[in-house]
Amino acid sequence: MEKQDGRPPALSEIKFSAREIAILELLFRGFTNKAINDKLQSTSVSTYLNRIYNKMYLPDWADSGRSPRVMAAGIWSKIRTQYVS
């Protein structure tokens, strides 16, 4: 997903699946993983969140001391209008 010059793509260039968008919307609204699982009738929310974090190039909690979940919600708040009408 990196550009040829080795830099990550701009946030506006990230492609999210419909499922990832649904999960990001619920995450943005403050749903827990369990609540997202229940709402979407899924058991793979953690897997999707890890994919989302990777697409957003978010550091691991241990490496940054910051929650990737909180960072993802903050980023989503800035770019969500590109994906959700």
DOTI-492178 format. One record per atom (N, C-alpha, C): residue number from 1; residue in three letters; atom name; x negated, y, z. Coordinates in steps of 0.001 Angstrom, whole numbers. Example, Ala and Ser with C-alpha at 12.3 -4.5 7.8 and 13.67 -1.06 7.14 Angstrom:
2
+-----+------+------+---------+---------+---------+
:  nr : rest : atom :      px :      py :      pz :
+-----+------+------+---------+---------+---------+
:   1 :  ALA :    N :  -13190 :   -5690 :    7800 :
:   1 :  ALA :   CA :  -12300 :   -4500 :    7800 :
:   1 :  ALA :    C :  -13200 :   -3300 :    7800 :
:   2 :  SER :    N :  -12850 :   -2250 :    7080 :
:   2 :  SER :   CA :  -13670 :   -1060 :    7140 :
:   2 :  SER :    C :  -12900 :      30 :    7870 :
+-----+------+------+---------+---------+---------+
This chain:
85
+-----+------+------+---------+---------+---------+
:  nr : rest : atom :      px :      py :      pz :
+-----+------+------+---------+---------+---------+
:   1 :  MET :    N :    -807 :   -1179 :       0 :
:   1 :  MET :   CA :       0 :       0 :       0 :
:   1 :  MET :    C :    -863 :    1260 :       0 :
:   2 :  GLU :    N :   -2151 :    1120 :     235 :
:   2 :  GLU :   CA :   -3027 :    2278 :     202 :
:   2 :  GLU :    C :   -3178 :    2796 :   -1214 :
:   3 :  LYS :    N :   -3444 :    4083 :   -1314 :
:   3 :  LYS :   CA :   -3720 :    4676 :   -2613 :
:   3 :  LYS :    C :   -5115 :    4247 :   -3048 :
:   4 :  GLN :    N :   -5434 :    4511 :   -4276 :
:   4 :  GLN :   CA :   -6745 :    4106 :   -4794 :
:   4 :  GLN :    C :   -7886 :    4792 :   -4057 :
:   5 :  ASP :    N :   -7647 :    5972 :   -3516 :
:   5 :  ASP :   CA :   -8718 :    6660 :   -2794 :
:   5 :  ASP :    C :   -8839 :    6181 :   -1343 :
:   6 :  GLY :    N :   -8044 :    5155 :    -965 :
:   6 :  GLY :   CA :   -8145 :    4568 :     363 :
:   6 :  GLY :    C :   -7264 :    5215 :    1411 :
:   7 :  ARG :    N :   -6579 :    6288 :    1064 :
:   7 :  ARG :   CA :   -5702 :    6951 :    2021 :
:   7 :  ARG :    C :   -4309 :    6314 :    1993 :
:   8 :  PRO :    N :   -3603 :    6356 :    3124 :
:   8 :  PRO :   CA :   -2229 :    5838 :    3104 :
:   8 :  PRO :    C :   -1346 :    6739 :    2251 :
:   9 :  PRO :    N :    -251 :    6216 :    1737 :
:   9 :  PRO :   CA :     654 :    7030 :     927 :
:   9 :  PRO :    C :    1343 :    8096 :    1785 :
:  10 :  ALA :    N :    1819 :    9133 :    1138 :
:  10 :  ALA :   CA :    2615 :   10140 :    1840 :
:  10 :  ALA :    C :    3888 :    9470 :    2349 :
:  11 :  LEU :    N :    4434 :    9985 :    3423 :
:  11 :  LEU :   CA :    5642 :    9392 :    3991 :
:  11 :  LEU :    C :    6770 :    9338 :    2971 :
:  12 :  SER :    N :    6832 :   10322 :    2103 :
:  12 :  SER :   CA :    7894 :   10347 :    1098 :
:  12 :  SER :    C :    7746 :    9247 :      51 :
:  13 :  GLU :    N :    6595 :    8606 :      -6 :
:  13 :  GLU :   CA :    6342 :    7550 :    -978 :
:  13 :  GLU :    C :    6590 :    6151 :    -423 :
:  14 :  ILE :    N :    6871 :    6048 :     867 :
:  14 :  ILE :   CA :    7082 :    4739 :    1483 :
:  14 :  ILE :    C :    8430 :    4180 :    1036 :
:  15 :  LYS :    N :    8427 :    2927 :     643 :
:  15 :  LYS :   CA :    9650 :    2239 :     234 :
:  15 :  LYS :    C :   10120 :    1355 :    1379 :
:  16 :  PHE :    N :   11347 :    1584 :    1829 :
:  16 :  PHE :   CA :   11944 :     766 :    2878 :
:  16 :  PHE :    C :   13074 :     -60 :    2285 :
:  17 :  SER :    N :   13204 :   -1295 :    2758 :
:  17 :  SER :   CA :   14325 :   -2137 :    2345 :
:  17 :  SER :    C :   15600 :   -1628 :    3031 :
:  18 :  ALA :    N :   16739 :   -2084 :    2542 :
:  18 :  ALA :   CA :   18014 :   -1698 :    3149 :
:  18 :  ALA :    C :   18060 :   -2118 :    4621 :
:  19 :  ARG :    N :   17521 :   -3285 :    4918 :
:  19 :  ARG :   CA :   17508 :   -3783 :    6303 :
:  19 :  ARG :    C :   16606 :   -2910 :    7176 :
:  20 :  GLU :    N :   15453 :   -2521 :    6658 :
:  20 :  GLU :   CA :   14548 :   -1651 :    7413 :
:  20 :  GLU :    C :   15200 :    -297 :    7689 :
:  21 :  ILE :    N :   15921 :     224 :    6718 :
:  21 :  ILE :   CA :   16615 :    1504 :    6905 :
:  21 :  ILE :    C :   17679 :    1366 :    7994 :
:  22 :  ALA :    N :   18438 :     276 :    7961 :
:  22 :  ALA :   CA :   19458 :      48 :    8991 :
:  22 :  ALA :    C :   18816 :     -22 :   10373 :
:  23 :  ILE :    N :   17698 :    -704 :   10466 :
:  23 :  ILE :   CA :   16998 :    -832 :   11748 :
:  23 :  ILE :    C :   16449 :     520 :   12195 :
:  24 :  LEU :    N :   15878 :    1279 :   11283 :
:  24 :  LEU :   CA :   15361 :    2604 :   11629 :
:  24 :  LEU :    C :   16473 :    3529 :   12113 :
:  25 :  GLU :    N :   17626 :    3451 :   11489 :
:  25 :  GLU :   CA :   18757 :    4279 :   11919 :
:  25 :  GLU :    C :   19169 :    3935 :   13349 :
:  26 :  LEU :    N :   19239 :    2658 :   13662 :
:  26 :  LEU :   CA :   19614 :    2238 :   15014 :
:  26 :  LEU :    C :   18525 :    2581 :   16021 :
:  27 :  LEU :    N :   17271 :    2409 :   15634 :
:  27 :  LEU :   CA :   16144 :    2787 :   16484 :
:  27 :  LEU :    C :   16209 :    4281 :   16777 :
:  28 :  PHE :    N :   16461 :    5075 :   15748 :
:  28 :  PHE :   CA :   16572 :    6529 :   15866 :
:  28 :  PHE :    C :   17684 :    6922 :   16833 :
:  29 :  ARG :    N :   18745 :    6124 :   16863 :
:  29 :  ARG :   CA :   19886 :    6406 :   17738 :
:  29 :  ARG :    C :   19694 :    5872 :   19155 :
:  30 :  GLY :    N :   18532 :    5252 :   19408 :
:  30 :  GLY :   CA :   18212 :    4819 :   20759 :
:  30 :  GLY :    C :   18577 :    3391 :   21109 :
:  31 :  PHE :    N :   18935 :    2581 :   20120 :
:  31 :  PHE :   CA :   19281 :    1184 :   20380 :
:  31 :  PHE :    C :   18038 :     403 :   20797 :
:  32 :  THR :    N :   18193 :    -526 :   21714 :
:  32 :  THR :   CA :   17114 :   -1440 :   22088 :
:  32 :  THR :    C :   17004 :   -2527 :   21010 :
:  33 :  ASN :    N :   15921 :   -3296 :   21054 :
:  33 :  ASN :   CA :   15780 :   -4411 :   20106 :
:  33 :  ASN :    C :   16948 :   -5386 :   20239 :
:  34 :  LYS :    N :   17348 :   -5696 :   21469 :
:  34 :  LYS :   CA :   18455 :   -6622 :   21675 :
:  34 :  LYS :    C :   19743 :   -6052 :   21084 :
:  35 :  ALA :    N :   19991 :   -4769 :   21303 :
:  35 :  ALA :   CA :   21208 :   -4152 :   20769 :
:  35 :  ALA :    C :   21186 :   -4128 :   19237 :
:  36 :  ILE :    N :   20005 :   -3900 :   18659 :
:  36 :  ILE :   CA :   19883 :   -3933 :   17194 :
:  36 :  ILE :    C :   20140 :   -5350 :   16694 :
:  37 :  ASN :    N :   19534 :   -6339 :   17353 :
:  37 :  ASN :   CA :   19781 :   -7752 :   17001 :
:  37 :  ASN :    C :   21272 :   -8058 :   17022 :
:  38 :  ASP :    N :   21946 :   -7636 :   18094 :
:  38 :  ASP :   CA :   23380 :   -7901 :   18231 :
:  38 :  ASP :    C :   24180 :   -7185 :   17149 :
:  39 :  LYS :    N :   23872 :   -5930 :   16921 :
:  39 :  LYS :   CA :   24614 :   -5131 :   15943 :
:  39 :  LYS :    C :   24469 :   -5686 :   14527 :
:  40 :  LEU :    N :   23247 :   -6096 :   14174 :
:  40 :  LEU :   CA :   22975 :   -6593 :   12825 :
:  40 :  LEU :    C :   23099 :   -8113 :   12721 :
:  41 :  GLN :    N :   23463 :   -8757 :   13822 :
:  41 :  GLN :   CA :   23563 :  -10218 :   13866 :
:  41 :  GLN :    C :   22281 :  -10852 :   13328 :
:  42 :  SER :    N :   21193 :  -10442 :   13931 :
:  42 :  SER :   CA :   19871 :  -10870 :   13484 :
:  42 :  SER :    C :   19033 :  -11252 :   14692 :
:  43 :  THR :    N :   18008 :  -12029 :   14445 :
:  43 :  THR :   CA :   17043 :  -12346 :   15506 :
:  43 :  THR :    C :   15637 :  -11941 :   15093 :
:  44 :  SER :    N :   15522 :  -11190 :   14008 :
:  44 :  SER :   CA :   14196 :  -10874 :   13470 :
:  44 :  SER :    C :   13866 :   -9385 :   13509 :
:  45 :  VAL :    N :   14492 :   -8638 :   14407 :
:  45 :  VAL :   CA :   14251 :   -7202 :   14469 :
:  45 :  VAL :    C :   12790 :   -6894 :   14774 :
:  46 :  SER :    N :   12167 :   -7656 :   15659 :
:  46 :  SER :   CA :   10751 :   -7418 :   15989 :
:  46 :  SER :    C :    9874 :   -7551 :   14749 :
:  47 :  THR :    N :   10165 :   -8528 :   13915 :
:  47 :  THR :   CA :    9403 :   -8717 :   12674 :
:  47 :  THR :    C :    9588 :   -7514 :   11760 :
:  48 :  TYR :    N :   10817 :   -7065 :   11603 :
:  48 :  TYR :   CA :   11081 :   -5895 :   10764 :
:  48 :  TYR :    C :   10401 :   -4649 :   11326 :
:  49 :  LEU :    N :   10448 :   -4476 :   12647 :
:  49 :  LEU :   CA :    9794 :   -3310 :   13243 :
:  49 :  LEU :    C :    8293 :   -3324 :   12987 :
:  50 :  ASN :    N :    7671 :   -4488 :   13086 :
:  50 :  ASN :   CA :    6234 :   -4567 :   12789 :
:  50 :  ASN :    C :    5945 :   -4188 :   11342 :
:  51 :  ARG :    N :    6798 :   -4612 :   10422 :
:  51 :  ARG :   CA :    6634 :   -4224 :    9013 :
:  51 :  ARG :    C :    6770 :   -2715 :    8854 :
:  52 :  ILE :    N :    7762 :   -2148 :    9533 :
:  52 :  ILE :   CA :    7982 :    -700 :    9476 :
:  52 :  ILE :    C :    6769 :      40 :   10017 :
:  53 :  TYR :    N :    6257 :    -391 :   11170 :
:  53 :  TYR :   CA :    5080 :     250 :   11763 :
:  53 :  TYR :    C :    3898 :     186 :   10804 :
:  54 :  ASN :    N :    3716 :    -958 :   10149 :
:  54 :  ASN :   CA :    2622 :   -1091 :    9186 :
:  54 :  ASN :    C :    2805 :    -162 :    7996 :
:  55 :  LYS :    N :    4032 :     -69 :    7486 :
:  55 :  LYS :   CA :    4294 :     822 :    6350 :
:  55 :  LYS :    C :    4033 :    2278 :    6711 :
:  56 :  MET :    N :    4303 :    2627 :    7965 :
:  56 :  MET :   CA :    4094 :    3996 :    8430 :
:  56 :  MET :    C :    2660 :    4224 :    8918 :
:  57 :  TYR :    N :    1845 :    3170 :    8868 :
:  57 :  TYR :   CA :     458 :    3228 :    9333 :
:  57 :  TYR :    C :     362 :    3680 :   10788 :
:  58 :  LEU :    N :    1240 :    3143 :   11625 :
:  58 :  LEU :   CA :    1223 :    3500 :   13038 :
:  58 :  LEU :    C :     222 :    2611 :   13777 :
:  59 :  PRO :    N :    -550 :    3214 :   14674 :
:  59 :  PRO :   CA :   -1521 :    2422 :   15431 :
:  59 :  PRO :    C :    -837 :    1545 :   16454 :
:  60 :  ASP :    N :   -1506 :     509 :   16853 :
:  60 :  ASP :   CA :   -1029 :    -383 :   17903 :
:  60 :  ASP :    C :    -979 :     386 :   19222 :
:  61 :  TRP :    N :     -33 :      19 :   20061 :
:  61 :  TRP :   CA :     112 :     641 :   21378 :
:  61 :  TRP :    C :   -1217 :     622 :   22141 :
:  62 :  ALA :    N :   -1890 :    -500 :   22116 :
:  62 :  ALA :   CA :   -3140 :    -644 :   22869 :
:  62 :  ALA :    C :   -4229 :     282 :   22333 :
:  63 :  ASP :    N :   -4223 :     523 :   21018 :
:  63 :  ASP :   CA :   -5253 :    1368 :   20412 :
:  63 :  ASP :    C :   -4996 :    2855 :   20634 :
:  64 :  SER :    N :   -3733 :    3241 :   20687 :
:  64 :  SER :   CA :   -3420 :    4666 :   20736 :
:  64 :  SER :    C :   -2892 :    5143 :   22081 :
:  65 :  GLY :    N :   -2377 :    4218 :   22901 :
:  65 :  GLY :   CA :   -1764 :    4617 :   24152 :
:  65 :  GLY :    C :    -393 :    5252 :   23944 :
:  66 :  ARG :    N :      97 :    5205 :   22716 :
:  66 :  ARG :   CA :    1412 :    5773 :   22396 :
:  66 :  ARG :    C :    2292 :    4686 :   21803 :
:  67 :  SER :    N :    3559 :    4762 :   22079 :
:  67 :  SER :   CA :    4496 :    3753 :   21616 :
:  67 :  SER :    C :    4767 :    3890 :   20120 :
:  68 :  PRO :    N :    4477 :    2838 :   19336 :
:  68 :  PRO :   CA :    4796 :    2913 :   17911 :
:  68 :  PRO :    C :    6293 :    3071 :   17682 :
:  69 :  ARG :    N :    7095 :    2556 :   18592 :
:  69 :  ARG :   CA :    8552 :    2687 :   18494 :
:  69 :  ARG :    C :    8963 :    4162 :   18550 :
:  70 :  VAL :    N :    8402 :    4890 :   19500 :
:  70 :  VAL :   CA :    8704 :    6321 :   19638 :
:  70 :  VAL :    C :    8164 :    7096 :   18443 :
:  71 :  MET :    N :    6951 :    6754 :   18005 :
:  71 :  MET :   CA :    6377 :    7433 :   16843 :
:  71 :  MET :    C :    7211 :    7171 :   15592 :
:  72 :  ALA :    N :    7670 :    5932 :   15411 :
:  72 :  ALA :   CA :    8485 :    5594 :   14236 :
:  72 :  ALA :    C :    9798 :    6374 :   14253 :
:  73 :  ALA :    N :   10430 :    6485 :   15416 :
:  73 :  ALA :   CA :   11680 :    7243 :   15519 :
:  73 :  ALA :    C :   11445 :    8711 :   15200 :
:  74 :  GLY :    N :   10328 :    9254 :   15651 :
:  74 :  GLY :   CA :    9999 :   10650 :   15356 :
:  74 :  GLY :    C :    9757 :   10886 :   13873 :
:  75 :  ILE :    N :    9038 :    9984 :   13246 :
:  75 :  ILE :   CA :    8790 :   10098 :   11810 :
:  75 :  ILE :    C :   10103 :    9957 :   11053 :
:  76 :  TRP :    N :   10907 :    8965 :   11444 :
:  76 :  TRP :   CA :   12191 :    8735 :   10770 :
:  76 :  TRP :    C :   13074 :    9982 :   10846 :
:  77 :  SER :    N :   13025 :   10695 :   11981 :
:  77 :  SER :   CA :   13856 :   11900 :   12120 :
:  77 :  SER :    C :   13484 :   12954 :   11080 :
:  78 :  LYS :    N :   12252 :   12923 :   10618 :
:  78 :  LYS :   CA :   11776 :   13911 :    9639 :
:  78 :  LYS :    C :   12045 :   13506 :    8198 :
:  79 :  ILE :    N :   12116 :   12198 :    7937 :
:  79 :  ILE :   CA :   12230 :   11744 :    6533 :
:  79 :  ILE :    C :   13549 :   11049 :    6230 :
:  80 :  ARG :    N :   14407 :   10860 :    7205 :
:  80 :  ARG :   CA :   15611 :   10052 :    7017 :
:  80 :  ARG :    C :   16554 :   10579 :    5959 :
:  81 :  THR :    N :   16574 :   11868 :    5730 :
:  81 :  THR :   CA :   17493 :   12418 :    4729 :
:  81 :  THR :    C :   17160 :   11941 :    3317 :
:  82 :  GLN :    N :   15954 :   11467 :    3098 :
:  82 :  GLN :   CA :   15574 :   10910 :    1799 :
:  82 :  GLN :    C :   16223 :    9548 :    1566 :
:  83 :  TYR :    N :   16600 :    8880 :    2645 :
:  83 :  TYR :   CA :   17080 :    7509 :    2562 :
:  83 :  TYR :    C :   18550 :    7359 :    2918 :
:  84 :  VAL :    N :   19085 :    8254 :    3728 :
:  84 :  VAL :   CA :   20452 :    8155 :    4228 :
:  84 :  VAL :    C :   21201 :    9408 :    3825 :
:  85 :  SER :    N :   22378 :    9211 :    3261 :
:  85 :  SER :   CA :   23154 :   10401 :    2858 :
:  85 :  SER :    C :   24149 :   10807 :    3913 :
+-----+------+------+---------+---------+---------+
